[in-house]
Amino acid sequence: MLAMSNIALRSWGLVRDIKSSRRLAKFVRLTLRIRNVLQTKAHCFQPVRRLTTGTPHFGKLPADLPYVTGSEHWKRKVRSVFKRFDLNTDGYVTGEDYVAFGKRMADFRNLDGEKAKQIIDKCLHTWAGVAGNKNKITEDDYLQSIHSLTIQCCFRPQLYHGFVSAEFGMMDIDGDGLASKDEHVAFFHGMKVPMQFSKEMFVEMDTNKDGLITFDEFAEGFLDFWFTEDPNNKYNHFYGPLVD
């Protein structure tokens, strides 16, 4: 969730053949709109009360979410996510880490060839949005940049919809618009989080108890994780247990 660059936007063209390309393409269009707003210094958006067809119907609308103060608990959550994606534990998150994440997901599902490449491409797509014009990101950079984004009311709707789409696209391995229990386990396996924690979080995310996670269910957990600071929030382990 860092600043987006022309380099990142060009890289998104590499994933047009992925099954979930409609949602990923929407991410590109949204980030282009964000860049235009930044350039023109537009006023903050007003809360959107009616969303167009195909847009996730969040339980909480973006403008309704609380201001993030940057509490110690919130910082712990962000640092936990950083460590989840720093797969080689060198103190940086890089494109190579996202490739390794995708490979672990593919290996868990016994996928190779073109199917494995599709997973890795989706991970690199997300990395492009995260990295902006950077080749690697430090933990402090990650923390500061995310906090900066969470307090910008002007760009909340676009940022939320874009990043929810990108992350859900990584979890939705087969591109059918739903995340199964096995796909969720694969997502956690990609971050080196044990299966038992996937099972626990899946139960929380599957609010209608049909054995699948919809885009809207994923969005609810995603938004609660990033934009609330309640130590007792049920989505605190959205990316696995918090690190010390």
VMD Tcl script that draws the C-alpha trace (Angstrom):
set ca {
  {0.00 0.00 0.00}
  {2.73 2.45 -0.97}
  {2.93 5.21 -3.58}
  {2.29 4.06 -7.16}
  {4.69 4.93 -9.98}
  {4.68 4.86 -13.77}
  {6.94 1.81 -13.53}
  {4.35 0.03 -11.42}
  {1.54 0.95 -13.78}
  {3.46 -0.36 -16.79}
  {4.17 -3.62 -15.00}
  {0.46 -4.24 -14.48}
  {0.12 -4.79 -18.22}
  {1.91 -8.12 -17.78}
  {-1.03 -9.74 -16.04}
  {-3.84 -9.14 -18.53}
  {-4.20 -12.85 -19.31}
  {-4.87 -13.91 -15.74}
  {-8.36 -15.30 -15.18}
  {-9.11 -12.59 -12.66}
  {-7.90 -9.84 -15.01}
  {-11.18 -7.92 -14.83}
  {-10.66 -7.20 -11.17}
  {-6.94 -6.52 -11.64}
  {-7.66 -4.20 -14.56}
  {-10.02 -2.27 -12.30}
  {-7.10 -1.88 -9.88}
  {-5.03 -0.27 -12.64}
  {-7.80 2.15 -13.58}
  {-8.30 3.11 -9.95}
  {-4.62 3.82 -9.38}
  {-4.52 5.96 -12.51}
  {-7.37 7.98 -11.05}
  {-5.47 8.32 -7.77}
  {-2.42 9.63 -9.61}
  {-4.56 12.19 -11.46}
  {-6.06 13.38 -8.18}
  {-2.61 13.72 -6.65}
  {-1.44 15.79 -9.59}
  {-4.42 18.14 -9.50}
  {-4.66 18.34 -5.68}
  {-8.36 17.58 -5.76}
  {-10.61 17.96 -2.73}
  {-11.48 14.99 -0.56}
  {-14.18 12.67 -1.85}
  {-17.55 12.55 -0.14}
  {-18.80 9.20 1.19}
  {-20.19 7.03 -1.58}
  {-23.62 5.73 -0.64}
  {-24.45 3.85 -3.83}
  {-21.84 1.67 -5.46}
  {-21.99 0.61 -9.08}
  {-22.53 -2.97 -10.21}
  {-19.44 -5.08 -9.67}
  {-18.13 -2.97 -6.81}
  {-17.89 -4.68 -3.41}
  {-20.67 -3.69 -1.03}
  {-18.67 -3.19 2.16}
  {-20.38 -3.45 5.51}
  {-18.47 -0.27 6.32}
  {-18.06 2.30 3.59}
  {-14.51 3.62 3.13}
  {-15.30 7.09 4.45}
  {-16.92 5.57 7.55}
  {-13.75 3.85 8.73}
  {-11.93 5.40 11.68}
  {-8.91 7.66 11.56}
  {-5.78 5.61 12.21}
  {-3.76 7.15 15.03}
  {-0.84 4.76 14.65}
  {-1.19 3.05 18.02}
  {1.37 0.48 19.14}
  {-1.12 -2.29 18.42}
  {-1.67 -1.02 14.88}
  {2.09 -0.73 14.31}
  {2.47 -4.29 15.52}
  {-0.04 -5.45 12.91}
  {1.78 -3.64 10.10}
  {5.17 -4.93 11.21}
  {3.70 -8.43 11.31}
  {2.61 -8.17 7.68}
  {6.04 -6.88 6.69}
  {7.69 -9.89 8.30}
  {5.22 -12.25 6.64}
  {6.33 -11.06 3.20}
  {10.02 -10.75 4.05}
  {10.37 -14.44 3.29}
  {14.16 -14.53 3.26}
  {14.31 -12.49 6.51}
  {16.92 -10.05 5.19}
  {15.11 -6.98 6.54}
  {13.65 -5.95 3.18}
  {10.57 -6.84 1.16}
  {11.39 -7.17 -2.54}
  {9.94 -8.53 -5.75}
  {11.90 -11.71 -5.10}
  {9.97 -12.18 -1.85}
  {6.68 -11.93 -3.74}
  {7.93 -14.43 -6.32}
  {8.86 -16.80 -3.49}
  {5.42 -16.25 -1.97}
  {3.77 -17.18 -5.27}
  {5.97 -20.24 -5.72}
  {5.10 -21.49 -2.25}
  {1.39 -21.13 -3.04}
  {1.80 -22.96 -6.34}
  {3.86 -25.74 -4.75}
  {1.26 -26.22 -2.04}
  {-1.40 -26.69 -4.72}
  {0.89 -28.91 -6.83}
  {0.74 -26.45 -9.71}
  {3.48 -25.88 -12.26}
  {3.95 -24.48 -15.74}
  {1.43 -21.88 -16.87}
  {-0.78 -22.24 -13.79}
  {2.14 -21.56 -11.47}
  {3.17 -18.60 -13.63}
  {-0.31 -17.11 -13.33}
  {-0.06 -17.19 -9.53}
  {3.38 -15.58 -9.57}
  {2.20 -12.93 -12.04}
  {-0.63 -11.97 -9.70}
  {1.84 -11.68 -6.83}
  {4.14 -9.48 -8.91}
  {1.13 -7.37 -9.86}
  {0.49 -6.72 -6.18}
  {4.17 -6.06 -5.52}
  {4.16 -3.41 -8.26}
  {1.40 -1.54 -6.45}
  {3.16 -1.90 -3.10}
  {6.63 -0.89 -4.28}
  {5.98 2.12 -6.47}
  {9.41 3.08 -7.79}
  {11.35 1.19 -5.12}
  {13.31 -2.03 -5.61}
  {13.10 -2.93 -1.94}
  {11.24 -1.69 1.12}
  {12.41 -1.47 4.72}
  {10.15 -2.10 7.68}
  {10.14 1.57 8.66}
  {9.35 2.65 5.08}
  {6.47 0.19 5.02}
  {5.06 1.40 8.32}
  {5.33 5.10 7.52}
  {3.92 4.81 4.01}
  {0.91 2.76 5.06}
  {0.08 5.12 7.90}
  {0.30 8.04 5.49}
  {-2.21 6.38 3.17}
  {-4.69 5.46 5.90}
  {-5.11 9.07 6.98}
  {-5.71 10.50 3.48}
  {-9.49 10.80 3.24}
  {-9.19 11.98 -0.36}
  {-8.07 8.62 -1.68}
  {-9.66 6.11 0.67}
  {-12.36 4.70 -1.67}
  {-9.99 4.14 -4.58}
  {-7.17 2.75 -2.46}
  {-9.46 0.41 -0.58}
  {-11.14 -1.02 -3.66}
  {-7.85 -1.35 -5.54}
  {-5.85 -3.10 -2.85}
  {-8.72 -5.34 -1.77}
  {-9.00 -6.50 -5.39}
  {-5.29 -7.16 -5.74}
  {-4.92 -9.13 -2.51}
  {-8.09 -11.12 -3.06}
  {-6.78 -11.93 -6.54}
  {-3.71 -13.56 -5.00}
  {-5.82 -15.73 -2.71}
  {-8.37 -16.63 -5.41}
  {-5.96 -19.00 -7.16}
  {-8.39 -20.44 -9.71}
  {-9.98 -17.07 -10.47}
  {-13.58 -18.14 -9.83}
  {-14.34 -15.16 -7.60}
  {-14.34 -17.21 -4.39}
  {-11.64 -18.36 -1.97}
  {-11.94 -21.96 -0.80}
  {-10.51 -23.37 2.41}
  {-7.65 -24.90 0.44}
  {-6.89 -21.60 -1.31}
  {-6.82 -19.81 2.04}
  {-4.43 -22.42 3.44}
  {-2.23 -21.96 0.35}
  {-2.21 -18.19 0.94}
  {-1.08 -18.68 4.53}
  {1.44 -21.32 3.42}
  {2.89 -18.73 1.04}
  {3.61 -16.53 4.07}
  {4.96 -19.51 6.08}
  {1.99 -19.41 8.46}
  {0.97 -22.86 9.81}
  {-2.30 -24.38 8.56}
  {-4.01 -24.27 11.95}
  {-4.08 -20.46 11.87}
  {-5.64 -20.50 8.41}
  {-8.46 -22.67 9.71}
  {-9.14 -20.27 12.58}
  {-9.18 -17.15 10.39}
  {-11.26 -18.82 7.68}
  {-14.04 -19.42 10.21}
  {-14.04 -15.72 11.11}
  {-14.02 -14.56 7.48}
  {-16.71 -16.97 6.26}
  {-19.53 -14.96 7.80}
  {-22.37 -16.82 6.05}
  {-20.80 -20.22 6.86}
  {-21.06 -21.63 3.34}
  {-17.47 -22.90 3.28}
  {-16.26 -20.20 0.88}
  {-14.97 -16.64 1.21}
  {-16.58 -14.13 -1.11}
  {-14.98 -10.91 -2.26}
  {-17.15 -8.94 0.18}
  {-16.25 -11.21 3.09}
  {-12.57 -10.82 2.27}
  {-13.00 -7.04 2.01}
  {-14.59 -6.84 5.46}
  {-11.63 -8.58 7.09}
  {-9.08 -6.65 5.05}
  {-10.52 -3.26 5.96}
  {-10.92 -4.12 9.63}
  {-7.32 -5.29 9.80}
  {-5.79 -2.19 8.23}
  {-8.08 0.53 9.53}
  {-9.01 -0.41 13.08}
  {-6.86 -0.34 16.21}
  {-8.91 -2.51 18.54}
  {-6.65 -5.15 20.17}
  {-9.70 -7.43 20.38}
  {-10.83 -7.13 16.76}
  {-11.59 -10.58 15.34}
  {-9.56 -9.88 12.19}
  {-6.30 -9.05 13.98}
  {-4.85 -12.33 12.67}
  {-5.90 -11.69 9.08}
  {-2.31 -12.46 8.01}
  {-1.62 -14.95 10.78}
  {-0.51 -14.43 14.39}
  {1.01 -11.07 15.25}
  {4.75 -11.01 15.81}
  {6.34 -9.67 18.99}
}
mol new
graphics top color blue
foreach p $ca { graphics top sphere $p radius 0.5 }
foreach p [lrange $ca 0 end-1] q [lrange $ca 1 end] { graphics top cylinder $p $q radius 0.2 }
display resetview
